[in-house]
Structures are given as structure tokens and as C-alpha cells.
Amino acid sequence: MAINEKQSRQEQVLDVAKSMMTAARTAPKGKGVDNLEIVTIVDRAEIDSIVELMSDIGEKEEARKFFIRDAGNLQASDAVVIIGTRIGVFGLNCGYCGYATCAEKLTNEPVPCAFNMNDLGIAIGSAVSIAADNRVDSRVMWSVASVAMKLGFVGDCQAAFAIVLSCSGKSPFFDRVSTRK
């Protein structure tokens, strides 16, 4: 029996995405508190819903024209892993968020706790290392995650990043055109 790579590609990308989710979940966390939400989207209709909203935002908002380019990258992807964090506090009064105490930070809800954001970054690093180890092309994108959050893909997370994945002859994330003038 012969297995054609083209026929097994999606299954392979999904297996890598699952391993990426495990790596993100088991990545070290500040003070051992796990505030992460991790999802993988492979359904084309769900991906297309993100692409459509990204394109709309890029058309309407000058500062976010790059959403159009990133929507094209997502459209060319086989899957997307989204890692988000809930914004809690750790009670350390470290001041890394810009406020002297956690109580003061809590009066400014939109401001993330630095520990949550650090945990998110460590989880992303662990996840993309799995993609690289398996020779699956990836790119971390805030734009994709910001729209996925609006559409409710990552629950009650207030911060997230997406990792778009592709397994093709040439990475769609390599020769990206800059939207800067």
C-alpha cells in the first residue's frame, strides 16, 4: 500500500498542531498558575469566517491594512493554533504591569498582568518549536488571534496570539509584502 503525501498532509498538520497544544500547555508557568486557553482550528468554514472579518477590518482601518495580508496567509494555511490567556493577578505586587500593587492593577482591568503575558510568550515559544521540529511552516500572528477572540474561539481570554501552519512546497509566510509606507 502506498501513502501519497498530499493525501496525508492535513492529518500530519493536525497531529503537529495537537503536539503544539501539548507543548504550550506543559510550558513553564509563572508561580505555577495556568491561565491558558489553547485551540486548533482546521475547519475551513471557521477559518474563512476569521479571514472574512480580518479582510473587512483591513479595508476599514488604515492602521490595520496588514490584516488583509495576514488574512491571505491564514487562507493559505492548513490549520491555526490559538493560544490565549485570561488576565488574572498573582498577588506579588511586582509592579511589572506599571502599577505598584495588584490591587491597583485590578482597578485597571484592560491592563494585563505581566506574568500572564510572559506565560503566553513561553507557551508560544514551546509550540512553535514543535512546528519547527516537524518541518511545518509557521508564523505567529496577533492579527489572526485578535479576530478569533472577537469571534469567541478562545473563550474569555483577553490576550492571544495565533500560530498559522502550512505544509506546502513553499511557505506562504516567507515572502510577505510589507504594508508600511
Backbone torsions as a table, in degrees:
resi	resn	phi	psi	omega
1	MET	NA	134.0	179.3
2	ALA	-106.1	139.9	176.0
3	ILE	-110.2	120.0	177.8
4	ASN	-83.9	127.8	-178.0
5	GLU	-55.6	-39.6	-178.4
6	LYS	-61.5	-33.1	-179.8
7	GLN	-79.2	-23.8	-178.3
8	SER	-101.6	-2.5	-174.5
9	ARG	-57.7	-49.8	-177.4
10	GLN	-62.0	-40.6	178.0
11	GLU	-62.5	-41.1	179.1
12	GLN	-65.0	-43.8	178.6
13	VAL	-62.4	-40.5	178.5
14	LEU	-64.1	-40.8	177.1
15	ASP	-61.4	-42.2	178.1
16	VAL	-65.0	-42.5	178.7
17	ALA	-59.9	-40.5	177.9
18	LYS	-62.9	-42.3	177.5
19	SER	-65.0	-36.5	177.1
20	MET	-63.2	-40.7	178.9
21	MET	-63.7	-39.1	177.3
22	THR	-64.5	-43.9	179.7
23	ALA	-62.4	-40.6	178.7
24	ALA	-65.2	-43.2	-178.5
25	ARG	-63.9	-39.6	-175.1
26	THR	-90.7	1.4	177.9
27	ALA	-62.9	150.0	179.9
28	PRO	-57.7	143.8	-179.9
29	LYS	-123.7	140.8	176.3
30	GLY	-62.2	127.2	-180.0
31	LYS	60.2	14.4	175.8
32	GLY	70.7	17.4	-178.5
33	VAL	-98.6	125.9	-177.3
34	ASP	-104.0	106.1	178.1
35	ASN	-110.1	17.5	-174.4
36	LEU	-85.5	148.5	168.7
37	GLU	-125.4	130.1	-174.4
38	ILE	-132.0	125.9	178.7
39	VAL	-136.6	153.4	171.7
40	THR	-120.2	134.0	178.0
41	ILE	-114.3	123.2	176.8
42	VAL	-122.9	-16.3	-178.9
43	ASP	-67.1	123.5	-176.2
44	ARG	-61.0	-37.1	-179.9
45	ALA	-64.5	-39.4	178.3
46	GLU	-69.1	-42.5	176.8
47	ILE	-61.9	-43.5	179.5
48	ASP	-62.2	-33.1	177.7
49	SER	-66.1	-36.3	176.7
50	ILE	-69.8	-45.2	179.6
51	VAL	-57.0	-45.4	-177.5
52	GLU	-62.5	-46.6	-179.9
53	LEU	-68.0	-37.3	176.8
54	MET	-60.8	-44.3	179.9
55	SER	-63.0	-42.0	178.1
56	ASP	-60.7	-45.3	179.6
57	ILE	-62.8	-44.5	179.6
58	GLY	-61.8	-34.7	177.7
59	GLU	-71.7	-34.4	-172.7
60	LYS	-91.0	-28.2	-173.3
61	GLU	-116.4	112.3	-178.1
62	GLU	-53.8	-43.3	-177.3
63	ALA	-68.2	-13.8	-178.0
64	ARG	-119.1	31.2	176.3
65	LYS	-57.7	-30.5	-179.1
66	PHE	-63.7	-16.2	175.8
67	PHE	-60.4	-32.2	179.8
68	ILE	-65.6	-46.7	178.0
69	ARG	-61.9	-46.2	-178.5
70	ASP	-65.5	-33.6	176.0
71	ALA	-62.4	-38.7	176.1
72	GLY	-63.9	-39.3	176.4
73	ASN	-64.4	-42.0	177.9
74	LEU	-64.1	-41.3	179.5
75	GLN	-59.7	-34.3	-179.4
76	ALA	-84.2	0.0	-176.3
77	SER	-86.8	157.9	176.0
78	ASP	-91.6	-24.8	-178.7
79	ALA	-165.5	165.5	174.3
80	VAL	-139.9	129.1	174.7
81	VAL	-99.9	128.6	179.5
82	ILE	-117.6	128.0	179.6
83	ILE	-119.9	121.6	-179.4
84	GLY	-126.9	166.0	177.9
85	THR	-133.2	143.4	169.2
86	ARG	-80.4	149.8	-176.6
87	ILE	-101.7	97.6	175.9
88	GLY	-110.8	-172.8	173.4
89	VAL	-125.0	158.6	-175.4
90	PHE	-107.0	-4.7	178.4
91	GLY	72.7	22.8	-177.4
92	LEU	-94.5	-16.5	-176.5
93	ASN	51.5	44.0	-175.7
94	CYS	-76.6	-26.1	-179.5
95	GLY	81.9	0.3	-178.4
96	TYR	-62.3	-24.8	-179.1
97	CYS	-80.7	-9.5	-178.3
98	GLY	105.2	-6.1	177.7
99	TYR	-111.8	148.7	-175.1
100	ALA	-67.5	-33.7	-177.1
101	THR	-134.4	160.2	175.7
102	CYS	-64.5	-34.9	178.1
103	ALA	-62.2	-41.2	178.0
104	GLU	-67.2	-39.2	177.5
105	LYS	-61.2	-39.1	-178.4
106	LEU	-64.1	-21.1	175.7
107	THR	-77.8	-6.3	179.0
108	ASN	-125.8	67.6	-173.4
109	GLU	-46.8	-42.5	-176.2
110	PRO	-65.4	-16.8	-178.2
111	VAL	-78.6	122.6	-178.4
112	PRO	-77.2	149.3	171.0
113	CYS	-71.0	133.6	-178.0
114	ALA	-60.3	-33.4	-180.0
115	PHE	-66.0	-39.7	176.5
116	ASN	-60.5	-44.5	-177.9
117	MET	-68.5	-38.1	176.4
118	ASN	-63.4	-42.9	178.4
119	ASP	-60.6	-40.0	178.4
120	LEU	-61.7	-45.2	179.1
121	GLY	-63.2	-41.1	178.9
122	ILE	-65.1	-41.3	179.0
123	ALA	-63.6	-41.1	178.3
124	ILE	-62.5	-45.0	178.7
125	GLY	-60.0	-41.4	178.0
126	SER	-64.4	-42.2	-178.2
127	ALA	-66.2	-46.9	-177.7
128	VAL	-67.8	-25.3	176.8
129	SER	-66.2	-33.6	176.7
130	ILE	-66.5	-43.5	177.8
131	ALA	-59.3	-46.2	-179.6
132	ALA	-63.5	-43.0	179.5
133	ASP	-61.1	-26.6	-179.2
134	ASN	-101.7	9.6	177.3
135	ARG	58.0	35.7	173.4
136	VAL	-101.3	127.3	-179.7
137	ASP	-67.8	140.4	-179.3
138	SER	-145.5	160.5	174.0
139	ARG	-152.2	134.8	177.4
140	VAL	-85.2	130.0	-177.4
141	MET	-136.7	118.5	173.0
142	TRP	-68.3	-38.3	-175.9
143	SER	-57.0	-46.2	-179.7
144	VAL	-63.7	-44.4	-178.6
145	ALA	-66.3	-37.5	-178.7
146	SER	-62.6	-38.0	178.0
147	VAL	-74.9	-39.5	177.5
148	ALA	-60.3	-36.2	176.5
149	MET	-65.4	-43.7	178.3
150	LYS	-59.3	-34.4	-178.4
151	LEU	-86.8	-0.2	174.4
152	GLY	83.0	19.4	-178.1
153	PHE	-74.6	-20.5	-177.2
154	VAL	-122.2	37.5	173.6
155	GLY	58.0	-132.7	-174.9
156	ASP	-96.9	25.3	178.9
157	CYS	-70.4	142.0	178.0
158	GLN	-102.5	-9.0	178.2
159	ALA	-146.2	139.1	-179.7
160	ALA	-158.7	159.7	170.8
161	PHE	-134.4	149.7	178.4
162	ALA	-109.8	149.1	174.0
163	ILE	-121.3	106.8	179.6
164	VAL	-83.6	142.5	-173.9
165	LEU	-124.0	140.2	178.0
166	SER	-144.0	141.1	175.3
167	CYS	-129.2	92.5	-177.6
168	SER	-146.1	178.3	-178.5
169	GLY	-64.1	-27.6	179.0
170	LYS	-143.7	133.2	-178.5
171	SER	-62.6	127.2	176.5
172	PRO	-73.7	-5.7	-177.1
173	PHE	-99.5	2.3	-173.1
174	PHE	-85.1	-58.6	-176.0
175	ASP	-94.4	59.4	-177.8
176	ARG	-79.2	137.1	179.3
177	VAL	-84.1	129.4	178.8
178	SER	-70.0	144.5	176.9
179	THR	-100.5	4.0	178.3
180	ARG	-78.5	148.9	179.3
181	LYS	-102.7	NA	NA
